[in-house]
Amino acid sequence: MKKLLMLTAAVSVLGAGAAYAGANVVTTTSVVPATSGTVVQKNADGSTTTTTTTYYVDYDKNNNGILDSNEFYTYAYSAWDANRDGFLSPDEWNVNTVRWYGPANTTYKTYTYWDKNGDGRIDATEFDTTAATTNLYKMWDTSGTGINNDIYAAQSFRLYDTNGDGVLSMDEWRSAL
């Protein structure tokens, strides 16, 4: 039961519609942008209506239910810019490159490599260009068909499950906050 509670808490923080841990799947509706929730409603006539809501609609500009690479880079840049100042500081970059690329992956190079104009901060254009050349989107798009809700949920969970054991520990949970 402890495992289920931790996964439910992770879903709330991450906004993931489904968090995966081995064979266990926890689904919830979230108010956090960038995921989905499914509601099954019983109708008066005995039928059911299933409604799936996509919360990353703010980033899915063409409303096709999939984040393409440009939409994904806009989403990622927004997520990385923790203080919302419109630029990535070295600290914001350091925390997020390891999480988003994976700890064993070093294709993301260095902060100065991303800071193309050398002004000590990374703007959205520098981010988009460098994230594309370091294959960030391909690392997230595990199906090769675009980032849908299921892929987004699994990859979001991976961000915070830093030891890869399929469960969020209290330390991992705290770092997600």
C-alpha positions in Angstrom: 0.0 0.0 0.0 2.9 2.4 0.7 4.0 2.0 -2.9 0.6 2.9 -4.2 0.4 6.0 -2.0 3.8 7.3 -3.2 2.7 6.8 -6.8 -0.5 8.7 -6.2 1.4 11.5 -4.6 3.8 11.6 -7.6 0.9 11.8 -10.0 -0.4 14.9 -8.2 2.9 16.7 -8.3 4.0 15.7 -11.8 0.5 16.1 -13.2 1.0 12.7 -14.9 -2.2 11.0 -16.0 -0.7 7.6 -15.4 2.4 6.8 -13.4 4.1 3.5 -14.2 5.8 1.3 -11.7 6.3 -2.3 -12.8 2.8 -3.7 -13.4 1.1 -1.1 -11.2 -0.6 1.7 -12.9 -2.2 4.6 -11.1 -4.5 6.9 -13.0 -5.9 10.3 -11.7 -7.3 13.5 -13.1 -4.9 16.4 -12.5 -5.2 20.1 -12.6 -1.5 20.5 -13.4 -0.9 21.4 -17.1 0.9 18.9 -19.4 -0.9 15.6 -19.0 -4.2 13.9 -19.3 -7.1 12.5 -17.2 -9.9 10.2 -18.1 -13.3 10.3 -16.6 -15.9 7.5 -17.1 -19.5 8.7 -16.5 -22.5 6.5 -16.1 -25.5 7.9 -18.0 -29.1 7.7 -17.0 -29.9 5.2 -19.8 -27.2 2.8 -18.4 -24.6 3.6 -21.0 -21.2 5.2 -20.2 -19.4 8.1 -21.6 -15.6 8.3 -21.4 -13.9 11.7 -21.6 -10.2 12.1 -21.9 -8.9 15.6 -21.2 -5.4 16.6 -22.4 -3.9 19.2 -20.1 -0.8 20.0 -22.2 -3.2 21.7 -24.6 -1.5 25.0 -23.9 1.6 23.5 -25.6 -0.2 21.4 -28.2 -0.8 24.3 -30.6 -2.2 22.2 -33.5 -4.5 20.3 -31.0 -3.6 16.8 -32.4 -3.0 15.3 -28.9 0.8 14.9 -29.6 3.6 17.2 -28.7 5.7 17.6 -31.8 9.4 18.7 -31.4 8.7 22.5 -31.6 5.8 22.2 -29.1 7.9 20.0 -26.8 10.8 22.5 -26.8 8.4 25.3 -25.8 7.1 23.1 -23.0 10.6 22.0 -21.9 11.9 25.5 -21.8 9.0 26.6 -19.7 9.5 23.7 -17.3 13.3 24.4 -17.0 12.9 28.1 -16.3 12.0 27.6 -12.7 12.1 31.3 -11.7 10.1 32.3 -14.8 12.5 35.1 -15.8 12.7 34.1 -19.5 16.2 32.7 -19.2 18.0 29.6 -18.0 20.6 30.2 -15.4 23.5 27.8 -14.9 21.7 26.3 -11.9 18.4 25.7 -13.8 20.4 24.2 -16.6 22.4 21.9 -14.4 19.4 20.5 -12.5 17.4 19.9 -15.7 19.9 18.5 -18.1 20.8 15.6 -15.8 17.1 14.9 -15.2 15.8 15.3 -18.7 18.6 13.6 -20.6 19.3 11.0 -17.9 22.3 10.8 -15.6 24.4 8.5 -17.9 23.9 10.6 -21.0 26.4 13.4 -21.7 25.2 14.5 -25.2 23.9 17.7 -23.7 27.5 19.1 -23.6 28.1 22.1 -21.3 26.3 25.2 -20.2 28.6 27.4 -22.3 27.9 25.2 -25.3 24.2 26.0 -25.0 24.8 29.7 -24.3 25.6 30.5 -27.9 26.0 34.3 -27.5 28.1 34.0 -24.3 25.9 36.4 -22.2 25.8 34.0 -19.2 22.2 32.9 -19.7 20.3 30.7 -22.2 17.3 32.2 -24.0 14.5 30.3 -25.7 16.1 30.4 -29.2 19.4 29.1 -27.8 17.5 26.4 -25.9 15.5 25.3 -29.0 18.5 25.1 -31.2 20.7 23.2 -28.8 18.0 20.9 -27.5 17.4 19.9 -31.1 21.1 19.2 -31.9 21.4 17.2 -28.7 18.3 15.1 -29.5 16.3 15.8 -26.4 13.0 15.3 -28.3 14.1 11.9 -29.6 15.1 10.8 -26.1 11.6 11.5 -24.9 9.7 10.3 -28.0 10.3 6.6 -27.3 7.8 5.5 -30.0 9.1 7.6 -32.8 5.6 8.9 -33.5 5.4 11.9 -31.2 5.0 12.4 -27.5 1.4 11.4 -26.6 -0.1 11.3 -23.1 1.2 7.8 -22.2 4.8 8.6 -23.3 4.6 12.0 -21.5 3.4 10.3 -18.3 6.1 7.7 -18.3 8.9 10.1 -19.2 7.7 12.6 -16.5 7.7 9.9 -13.9 11.2 8.9 -15.0 12.4 12.5 -14.4 11.7 12.2 -10.7 12.5 8.5 -10.2 16.2 9.3 -10.1 17.4 5.8 -9.0 15.2 4.1 -11.6 13.5 1.7 -9.2 10.0 2.4 -10.3 9.0 4.0 -7.0 9.4 7.6 -5.8 11.2 7.7 -2.4 10.5 10.5 0.0 13.8 12.1 -1.1 12.8 11.9 -4.8 9.3 13.2 -3.9 10.9 16.2 -2.1 13.1 17.0 -5.0 10.1 17.1 -7.3 8.4 19.7 -5.2 
